[in-house]
Amino acid sequence: MLRSLHLKLMLIMLLLITSLMTVVGTFLMTNVSSFYTNSFYAQMKEVFDESNTDFVNSLRTEAAQSDNVSRIQAMIEAHSGLLGIDSRSRNYYILNAENGECLASSDAKGGNNLKDTPNLLAARNGTIGQRSDITANYMDVAIPISGGSHHYIIYILDNRENADDLNGQLFMIILQALLFGLLISVLLSFLLAKTMTLPIERLTDSAERIADGDFNSRIDVESNDEIGILTTTFNEMSDTLQSTLNEVKNERNKLDTLFLHMTDGVVAFSNDRSVMQYNPAAAQMLHCDDMDALDYNAFFQSNIDFDQVLSLHSPFYEDFEYTVDDTTLEVHLTPFSSETSGGVLAVLHDVTQQRKDQEIRREFVANVSHELRTPLTNVRSYAETLQDADEMPTETAHNFLDVIISETDRMTHIVQDLLTLSKFDYGHMEMIISRFPFTDAVDDVCNAVELAAKSHRHTLLRNYPVFPVITADRGRLTQVIMNIVSNAIKYTPDGGRIEIRGGADNDTIWLEVSDNGIGIPAKDRPHIFERFYRVDKARSRESGGTGLGLSIASEIVAQHHGLLSLERQDSPGTTFRITLPIHQPIQEVKHGEDA
């Protein structure tokens, strides 16, 4: 790693220095050439420009003389300093404009070897040739001079020897600087690599320890630069990683606990159809003690083919109902991986109670339909009879109206039970809380049912003390007691015995209603408070019951933070017990009044 970093840093430094010096050298040499070129044409323009009328006119005057060439040469020699004539790299030539013959020059070699440059050709055509060409290895200016019948060209030529010498010297300086910079960069790369690799080695060692599970490894922070920040971040990453792994472990434990204790069953089948994993709920739902010994074929192959489930793609799944003994399961099958190593996940949901509830509801709808249809039929029949009979005895008409009113009350009672149940479901049942003597409520019920009890030759026994004043909804509790006592009267054969007894503790009161009637079979006792449930459907229908009375009573008692229960008794008959708190929680009391 050290050699690699050294090599990389050295190459970077060398490349950086080389690139920098190349750019600087190119920039300098280009600018030197450009400066020399611009300086040349600026000098020529300063001397030969039309604005310098004295010099140009003097040249034209001299050109008109008989010894014009020597005169022109003398004037140019006089201005050689302004023109930069040095007879080495820059020379002047006086040429015949007609044939280009060199008549005089500062060049010791003469001008016989002059090339026809664009500027020289332009001057022979009568225009000043002063175009610059930075790609050429020379600089020149050609100025046509006419005097009388004589036509000459003053041609200044610079072979750029001075600029080339200067660029050569610059190149050597840049090359020396480059070599010196490369030497320094090599030394610095080694020092920099040593400075950088030491903390990186520490980071590597610490990372290896963390990979082995040692999260207590820490690196000392020795600087505030990027390496120091990296070291600090690495330490923080180690802490975060340890914390994250702990959280993942906790979440895994939570998921394992949830998997083991969730009410829905879960079974995972591998690609070879064997059981990979399952939770206790699944074994209980499938009534299987040894899940590992079975496979998919033993459970669900007859319902859905295993390969068909594997071919599904998320979010599609297969579901069906699966029956085990008396348990009905809703099974959802889905592949948990698209790879060949995947399998099928089965989620089991016990819908036995739901199916029972659906059956009860269907039966309830049928019963309610029958209960409503019967009184409606009677009401319509008696009403039509009253309408069609022109001369009906008054007593008979009153009897018909009594039947209509009775049937209407029967329908009202059914609808009222349904509305009460709906209010409980949606939490809209309001309680009118007040303080009243509970004894008065019990007495009112006993007095109200006394005639009904006598009509069945029942013995109605009151065996309860004077109850304390309680805080509750008197009307609702009266409804509960009335429902229980009325059921005892209806379902006890004539000549039976009904006893109402009660008592009070420190914070609660209790009331029991017992009878020696037909009783409730053991199989029906767990369901007696369920909605829509009726023990004897035929007899309940005859007595006008809908299977909602005890359910509503239980809901009302629960709203008072009490309990309505069916007590065990050895003798024939039934005993219902109501337990109520004397005082309701403050937040439940909407308004109160002293009795």
Buried (B, 14 or more C-beta within 10 A) or exposed (E): EEEEBBEEBBEEBBEEBBEEBEEBBEEBBEEBBEEBBEEBBEBBBBBBBEEBEEBBEBBBBBBEBEEBBBBBBEBBBEBBEBBBBBEEBBBBBBBBBEEBEBBBBBBEEEBEEBEEBEBBEBBBEEEBBBEBEEEEEBBBBBBBBBBEEBBBBBBBBBBBBBBBEBBEEBEEEBEEBBEEBBEEBBEBBBEBBEEBBEBBEBBEEBBEBBEEEEBEBEBEBEEEEEBBEBBEEBBEEBEEEBEEEEEEEEEEEEEEEEBEEBEBBBBBBBBEBBBBBBBEBBBBBBEBEEBEEBBBEBBBEEEBEBEEBBEBEEEEEBBEEBEBEEBBBBBBBBBEEEEEEBBBBBBBBBBBEEBBBEEBEEBBEEBBEEBBEBBEEBBEBBBEEBEEEEEEEEEEBEEBEEBBEEBBEBBEBBEEBBEBBEBBEEEEBEBEBBBBBBBBBBBBBBEBBEEBBEEBEBEBEEEBEEBEBBBBBBEBBBBBBBBBBBBBBBBBEEEBBBBBBBEBEEEBBBBBBBBBBBBBEEEBBEBBBBBBBBBBEEEBBEEEBBBBBBBBBBBBBEBBBBBBBBEEEEEEBBBBBBBBBBBBEEEBBEEEEEE
